[in-house]
Amino acid sequence: MTSILPPVHPGEILREEYLVPLAMSAGALAKQLHVPRTRIERLAAEQTAMTPDTALRLAAFFRTTPEFWMNMQTAYDLKIEAAAKRDEIARIAARAA
């Protein structure tokens, strides 16, 4: 199964849908979340993955759910891995019914 849409890192969503419209820096958000500034900066720069702790904190701050954030990370990871292992996965024969 292939997807037409490219993988979207949760940091891109955080940056483009939350930080930019709010004119909020990653550092300012980190302060509100009580986490190191570098954690949010690296996430927004798509250099690190969403963690459950960060998802819980973002959910509390933005009134979303932690699943919203973690599901984005899972979808991103699956698309990246599927692309990297496409040929290897294609060689697996499906179990007979």
Phi and psi in radians as a Rosetta constraint file:
Dihedral C 1 N 2 CA 2 C 2 CIRCULARHARMONIC -2.007 0.35
Dihedral N 2 CA 2 C 2 N 3 CIRCULARHARMONIC 2.655 0.35
Dihedral C 2 N 3 CA 3 C 3 CIRCULARHARMONIC -1.957 0.35
Dihedral N 3 CA 3 C 3 N 4 CIRCULARHARMONIC 2.476 0.35
Dihedral C 3 N 4 CA 4 C 4 CIRCULARHARMONIC -1.322 0.35
Dihedral N 4 CA 4 C 4 N 5 CIRCULARHARMONIC -0.594 0.35
Dihedral C 4 N 5 CA 5 C 5 CIRCULARHARMONIC -1.404 0.35
Dihedral N 5 CA 5 C 5 N 6 CIRCULARHARMONIC 2.444 0.35
Dihedral C 5 N 6 CA 6 C 6 CIRCULARHARMONIC -1.276 0.35
Dihedral N 6 CA 6 C 6 N 7 CIRCULARHARMONIC 2.807 0.35
Dihedral C 6 N 7 CA 7 C 7 CIRCULARHARMONIC -1.127 0.35
Dihedral N 7 CA 7 C 7 N 8 CIRCULARHARMONIC 2.432 0.35
Dihedral C 7 N 8 CA 8 C 8 CIRCULARHARMONIC -2.034 0.35
Dihedral N 8 CA 8 C 8 N 9 CIRCULARHARMONIC 2.068 0.35
Dihedral C 8 N 9 CA 9 C 9 CIRCULARHARMONIC -1.268 0.35
Dihedral N 9 CA 9 C 9 N 10 CIRCULARHARMONIC 2.444 0.35
Dihedral C 9 N 10 CA 10 C 10 CIRCULARHARMONIC -1.042 0.35
Dihedral N 10 CA 10 C 10 N 11 CIRCULARHARMONIC -0.441 0.35
Dihedral C 10 N 11 CA 11 C 11 CIRCULARHARMONIC -1.141 0.35
Dihedral N 11 CA 11 C 11 N 12 CIRCULARHARMONIC -0.578 0.35
Dihedral C 11 N 12 CA 12 C 12 CIRCULARHARMONIC -1.136 0.35
Dihedral N 12 CA 12 C 12 N 13 CIRCULARHARMONIC -0.759 0.35
Dihedral C 12 N 13 CA 13 C 13 CIRCULARHARMONIC -1.118 0.35
Dihedral N 13 CA 13 C 13 N 14 CIRCULARHARMONIC -0.796 0.35
Dihedral C 13 N 14 CA 14 C 14 CIRCULARHARMONIC -0.994 0.35
Dihedral N 14 CA 14 C 14 N 15 CIRCULARHARMONIC -0.830 0.35
Dihedral C 14 N 15 CA 15 C 15 CIRCULARHARMONIC -1.161 0.35
Dihedral N 15 CA 15 C 15 N 16 CIRCULARHARMONIC -0.939 0.35
Dihedral C 15 N 16 CA 16 C 16 CIRCULARHARMONIC -1.401 0.35
Dihedral N 16 CA 16 C 16 N 17 CIRCULARHARMONIC -0.544 0.35
Dihedral C 16 N 17 CA 17 C 17 CIRCULARHARMONIC -1.741 0.35
Dihedral N 17 CA 17 C 17 N 18 CIRCULARHARMONIC -0.267 0.35
Dihedral C 17 N 18 CA 18 C 18 CIRCULARHARMONIC -2.144 0.35
Dihedral N 18 CA 18 C 18 N 19 CIRCULARHARMONIC -1.022 0.35
Dihedral C 18 N 19 CA 19 C 19 CIRCULARHARMONIC -1.170 0.35
Dihedral N 19 CA 19 C 19 N 20 CIRCULARHARMONIC -0.861 0.35
Dihedral C 19 N 20 CA 20 C 20 CIRCULARHARMONIC -1.072 0.35
Dihedral N 20 CA 20 C 20 N 21 CIRCULARHARMONIC -0.898 0.35
Dihedral C 20 N 21 CA 21 C 21 CIRCULARHARMONIC -1.073 0.35
Dihedral N 21 CA 21 C 21 N 22 CIRCULARHARMONIC -0.530 0.35
Dihedral C 21 N 22 CA 22 C 22 CIRCULARHARMONIC -1.530 0.35
Dihedral N 22 CA 22 C 22 N 23 CIRCULARHARMONIC -0.039 0.35
Dihedral C 22 N 23 CA 23 C 23 CIRCULARHARMONIC 0.892 0.35
Dihedral N 23 CA 23 C 23 N 24 CIRCULARHARMONIC 0.766 0.35
Dihedral C 23 N 24 CA 24 C 24 CIRCULARHARMONIC -1.943 0.35
Dihedral N 24 CA 24 C 24 N 25 CIRCULARHARMONIC 2.372 0.35
Dihedral C 24 N 25 CA 25 C 25 CIRCULARHARMONIC -1.448 0.35
Dihedral N 25 CA 25 C 25 N 26 CIRCULARHARMONIC 2.792 0.35
Dihedral C 25 N 26 CA 26 C 26 CIRCULARHARMONIC -1.060 0.35
Dihedral N 26 CA 26 C 26 N 27 CIRCULARHARMONIC -0.650 0.35
Dihedral C 26 N 27 CA 27 C 27 CIRCULARHARMONIC -1.116 0.35
Dihedral N 27 CA 27 C 27 N 28 CIRCULARHARMONIC -0.729 0.35
Dihedral C 27 N 28 CA 28 C 28 CIRCULARHARMONIC -1.131 0.35
Dihedral N 28 CA 28 C 28 N 29 CIRCULARHARMONIC -0.717 0.35
Dihedral C 28 N 29 CA 29 C 29 CIRCULARHARMONIC -1.124 0.35
Dihedral N 29 CA 29 C 29 N 30 CIRCULARHARMONIC -0.774 0.35
Dihedral C 29 N 30 CA 30 C 30 CIRCULARHARMONIC -0.996 0.35
Dihedral N 30 CA 30 C 30 N 31 CIRCULARHARMONIC -0.699 0.35
Dihedral C 30 N 31 CA 31 C 31 CIRCULARHARMONIC -1.088 0.35
Dihedral N 31 CA 31 C 31 N 32 CIRCULARHARMONIC -0.744 0.35
Dihedral C 31 N 32 CA 32 C 32 CIRCULARHARMONIC -1.143 0.35
Dihedral N 32 CA 32 C 32 N 33 CIRCULARHARMONIC -0.564 0.35
Dihedral C 32 N 33 CA 33 C 33 CIRCULARHARMONIC -1.535 0.35
Dihedral N 33 CA 33 C 33 N 34 CIRCULARHARMONIC -0.140 0.35
Dihedral C 33 N 34 CA 34 C 34 CIRCULARHARMONIC 1.069 0.35
Dihedral N 34 CA 34 C 34 N 35 CIRCULARHARMONIC 0.817 0.35
Dihedral C 34 N 35 CA 35 C 35 CIRCULARHARMONIC -2.279 0.35
Dihedral N 35 CA 35 C 35 N 36 CIRCULARHARMONIC 2.848 0.35
Dihedral C 35 N 36 CA 36 C 36 CIRCULARHARMONIC -1.059 0.35
Dihedral N 36 CA 36 C 36 N 37 CIRCULARHARMONIC 2.445 0.35
Dihedral C 36 N 37 CA 37 C 37 CIRCULARHARMONIC -0.937 0.35
Dihedral N 37 CA 37 C 37 N 38 CIRCULARHARMONIC -0.687 0.35
Dihedral C 37 N 38 CA 38 C 38 CIRCULARHARMONIC -1.117 0.35
Dihedral N 38 CA 38 C 38 N 39 CIRCULARHARMONIC -0.498 0.35
Dihedral C 38 N 39 CA 39 C 39 CIRCULARHARMONIC -1.076 0.35
Dihedral N 39 CA 39 C 39 N 40 CIRCULARHARMONIC -0.832 0.35
Dihedral C 39 N 40 CA 40 C 40 CIRCULARHARMONIC -1.315 0.35
Dihedral N 40 CA 40 C 40 N 41 CIRCULARHARMONIC -0.645 0.35
Dihedral C 40 N 41 CA 41 C 41 CIRCULARHARMONIC -1.055 0.35
Dihedral N 41 CA 41 C 41 N 42 CIRCULARHARMONIC -0.793 0.35
Dihedral C 41 N 42 CA 42 C 42 CIRCULARHARMONIC -1.196 0.35
Dihedral N 42 CA 42 C 42 N 43 CIRCULARHARMONIC -0.635 0.35
Dihedral C 42 N 43 CA 43 C 43 CIRCULARHARMONIC -1.148 0.35
Dihedral N 43 CA 43 C 43 N 44 CIRCULARHARMONIC -0.842 0.35
Dihedral C 43 N 44 CA 44 C 44 CIRCULARHARMONIC -1.132 0.35
Dihedral N 44 CA 44 C 44 N 45 CIRCULARHARMONIC -0.466 0.35
Dihedral C 44 N 45 CA 45 C 45 CIRCULARHARMONIC -1.527 0.35
Dihedral N 45 CA 45 C 45 N 46 CIRCULARHARMONIC 0.062 0.35
Dihedral C 45 N 46 CA 46 C 46 CIRCULARHARMONIC 1.093 0.35
Dihedral N 46 CA 46 C 46 N 47 CIRCULARHARMONIC 0.588 0.35
Dihedral C 46 N 47 CA 47 C 47 CIRCULARHARMONIC -1.748 0.35
Dihedral N 47 CA 47 C 47 N 48 CIRCULARHARMONIC -0.193 0.35
Dihedral C 47 N 48 CA 48 C 48 CIRCULARHARMONIC -2.512 0.35
Dihedral N 48 CA 48 C 48 N 49 CIRCULARHARMONIC 2.807 0.35
Dihedral C 48 N 49 CA 49 C 49 CIRCULARHARMONIC -1.522 0.35
Dihedral N 49 CA 49 C 49 N 50 CIRCULARHARMONIC 2.764 0.35
Dihedral C 49 N 50 CA 50 C 50 CIRCULARHARMONIC -1.209 0.35
Dihedral N 50 CA 50 C 50 N 51 CIRCULARHARMONIC 2.328 0.35
Dihedral C 50 N 51 CA 51 C 51 CIRCULARHARMONIC -1.857 0.35
Dihedral N 51 CA 51 C 51 N 52 CIRCULARHARMONIC 2.775 0.35
Dihedral C 51 N 52 CA 52 C 52 CIRCULARHARMONIC -0.991 0.35
Dihedral N 52 CA 52 C 52 N 53 CIRCULARHARMONIC -0.694 0.35
Dihedral C 52 N 53 CA 53 C 53 CIRCULARHARMONIC -1.068 0.35
Dihedral N 53 CA 53 C 53 N 54 CIRCULARHARMONIC -0.811 0.35
Dihedral C 53 N 54 CA 54 C 54 CIRCULARHARMONIC -1.147 0.35
Dihedral N 54 CA 54 C 54 N 55 CIRCULARHARMONIC -0.695 0.35
Dihedral C 54 N 55 CA 55 C 55 CIRCULARHARMONIC -1.051 0.35
Dihedral N 55 CA 55 C 55 N 56 CIRCULARHARMONIC -0.742 0.35
Dihedral C 55 N 56 CA 56 C 56 CIRCULARHARMONIC -1.093 0.35
Dihedral N 56 CA 56 C 56 N 57 CIRCULARHARMONIC -0.738 0.35
Dihedral C 56 N 57 CA 57 C 57 CIRCULARHARMONIC -1.215 0.35
Dihedral N 57 CA 57 C 57 N 58 CIRCULARHARMONIC -0.744 0.35
Dihedral C 57 N 58 CA 58 C 58 CIRCULARHARMONIC -1.111 0.35
Dihedral N 58 CA 58 C 58 N 59 CIRCULARHARMONIC -0.717 0.35
Dihedral C 58 N 59 CA 59 C 59 CIRCULARHARMONIC -1.058 0.35
Dihedral N 59 CA 59 C 59 N 60 CIRCULARHARMONIC -0.753 0.35
Dihedral C 59 N 60 CA 60 C 60 CIRCULARHARMONIC -1.133 0.35
Dihedral N 60 CA 60 C 60 N 61 CIRCULARHARMONIC -0.739 0.35
Dihedral C 60 N 61 CA 61 C 61 CIRCULARHARMONIC -1.260 0.35
Dihedral N 61 CA 61 C 61 N 62 CIRCULARHARMONIC -0.804 0.35
Dihedral C 61 N 62 CA 62 C 62 CIRCULARHARMONIC -1.638 0.35
Dihedral N 62 CA 62 C 62 N 63 CIRCULARHARMONIC 0.059 0.35
Dihedral C 62 N 63 CA 63 C 63 CIRCULARHARMONIC 1.015 0.35
Dihedral N 63 CA 63 C 63 N 64 CIRCULARHARMONIC 0.797 0.35
Dihedral C 63 N 64 CA 64 C 64 CIRCULARHARMONIC -1.978 0.35
Dihedral N 64 CA 64 C 64 N 65 CIRCULARHARMONIC -2.722 0.35
Dihedral C 64 N 65 CA 65 C 65 CIRCULARHARMONIC -2.095 0.35
Dihedral N 65 CA 65 C 65 N 66 CIRCULARHARMONIC 2.695 0.35
Dihedral C 65 N 66 CA 66 C 66 CIRCULARHARMONIC -1.112 0.35
Dihedral N 66 CA 66 C 66 N 67 CIRCULARHARMONIC -0.534 0.35
Dihedral C 66 N 67 CA 67 C 67 CIRCULARHARMONIC -1.100 0.35
Dihedral N 67 CA 67 C 67 N 68 CIRCULARHARMONIC -0.605 0.35
Dihedral C 67 N 68 CA 68 C 68 CIRCULARHARMONIC -0.956 0.35
Dihedral N 68 CA 68 C 68 N 69 CIRCULARHARMONIC -0.839 0.35
Dihedral C 68 N 69 CA 69 C 69 CIRCULARHARMONIC -1.289 0.35
Dihedral N 69 CA 69 C 69 N 70 CIRCULARHARMONIC -0.746 0.35
Dihedral C 69 N 70 CA 70 C 70 CIRCULARHARMONIC -1.228 0.35
Dihedral N 70 CA 70 C 70 N 71 CIRCULARHARMONIC -0.601 0.35
Dihedral C 70 N 71 CA 71 C 71 CIRCULARHARMONIC -1.128 0.35
Dihedral N 71 CA 71 C 71 N 72 CIRCULARHARMONIC -0.619 0.35
Dihedral C 71 N 72 CA 72 C 72 CIRCULARHARMONIC -1.100 0.35
Dihedral N 72 CA 72 C 72 N 73 CIRCULARHARMONIC -0.732 0.35
Dihedral C 72 N 73 CA 73 C 73 CIRCULARHARMONIC -1.134 0.35
Dihedral N 73 CA 73 C 73 N 74 CIRCULARHARMONIC -0.753 0.35
Dihedral C 73 N 74 CA 74 C 74 CIRCULARHARMONIC -1.088 0.35
Dihedral N 74 CA 74 C 74 N 75 CIRCULARHARMONIC -0.796 0.35
Dihedral C 74 N 75 CA 75 C 75 CIRCULARHARMONIC -1.074 0.35
Dihedral N 75 CA 75 C 75 N 76 CIRCULARHARMONIC -0.738 0.35
Dihedral C 75 N 76 CA 76 C 76 CIRCULARHARMONIC -1.082 0.35
Dihedral N 76 CA 76 C 76 N 77 CIRCULARHARMONIC -0.863 0.35
Dihedral C 76 N 77 CA 77 C 77 CIRCULARHARMONIC -1.041 0.35
Dihedral N 77 CA 77 C 77 N 78 CIRCULARHARMONIC -0.752 0.35
Dihedral C 77 N 78 CA 78 C 78 CIRCULARHARMONIC -1.111 0.35
Dihedral N 78 CA 78 C 78 N 79 CIRCULARHARMONIC -0.737 0.35
Dihedral C 78 N 79 CA 79 C 79 CIRCULARHARMONIC -1.144 0.35
Dihedral N 79 CA 79 C 79 N 80 CIRCULARHARMONIC -0.726 0.35
Dihedral C 79 N 80 CA 80 C 80 CIRCULARHARMONIC -1.124 0.35
Dihedral N 80 CA 80 C 80 N 81 CIRCULARHARMONIC -0.804 0.35
Dihedral C 80 N 81 CA 81 C 81 CIRCULARHARMONIC -1.185 0.35
Dihedral N 81 CA 81 C 81 N 82 CIRCULARHARMONIC -0.692 0.35
Dihedral C 81 N 82 CA 82 C 82 CIRCULARHARMONIC -1.070 0.35
Dihedral N 82 CA 82 C 82 N 83 CIRCULARHARMONIC -0.717 0.35
Dihedral C 82 N 83 CA 83 C 83 CIRCULARHARMONIC -1.175 0.35
Dihedral N 83 CA 83 C 83 N 84 CIRCULARHARMONIC -0.721 0.35
Dihedral C 83 N 84 CA 84 C 84 CIRCULARHARMONIC -1.200 0.35
Dihedral N 84 CA 84 C 84 N 85 CIRCULARHARMONIC -0.547 0.35
Dihedral C 84 N 85 CA 85 C 85 CIRCULARHARMONIC -1.986 0.35
Dihedral N 85 CA 85 C 85 N 86 CIRCULARHARMONIC 0.354 0.35
Dihedral C 85 N 86 CA 86 C 86 CIRCULARHARMONIC -0.885 0.35
Dihedral N 86 CA 86 C 86 N 87 CIRCULARHARMONIC -0.902 0.35
Dihedral C 86 N 87 CA 87 C 87 CIRCULARHARMONIC -1.150 0.35
Dihedral N 87 CA 87 C 87 N 88 CIRCULARHARMONIC -0.737 0.35
Dihedral C 87 N 88 CA 88 C 88 CIRCULARHARMONIC -1.117 0.35
Dihedral N 88 CA 88 C 88 N 89 CIRCULARHARMONIC -0.751 0.35
Dihedral C 88 N 89 CA 89 C 89 CIRCULARHARMONIC -1.177 0.35
Dihedral N 89 CA 89 C 89 N 90 CIRCULARHARMONIC -0.631 0.35
Dihedral C 89 N 90 CA 90 C 90 CIRCULARHARMONIC -1.109 0.35
Dihedral N 90 CA 90 C 90 N 91 CIRCULARHARMONIC -0.450 0.35
Dihedral C 90 N 91 CA 91 C 91 CIRCULARHARMONIC -1.388 0.35
Dihedral N 91 CA 91 C 91 N 92 CIRCULARHARMONIC -0.101 0.35
Dihedral C 91 N 92 CA 92 C 92 CIRCULARHARMONIC -1.427 0.35
Dihedral N 92 CA 92 C 92 N 93 CIRCULARHARMONIC 2.153 0.35
Dihedral C 92 N 93 CA 93 C 93 CIRCULARHARMONIC -1.415 0.35
Dihedral N 93 CA 93 C 93 N 94 CIRCULARHARMONIC 2.374 0.35
Dihedral C 93 N 94 CA 94 C 94 CIRCULARHARMONIC -1.210 0.35
Dihedral N 94 CA 94 C 94 N 95 CIRCULARHARMONIC 2.533 0.35
Dihedral C 94 N 95 CA 95 C 95 CIRCULARHARMONIC -1.139 0.35
Dihedral N 95 CA 95 C 95 N 96 CIRCULARHARMONIC 2.360 0.35
Dihedral C 95 N 96 CA 96 C 96 CIRCULARHARMONIC -1.202 0.35
Dihedral N 96 CA 96 C 96 N 97 CIRCULARHARMONIC 2.504 0.35
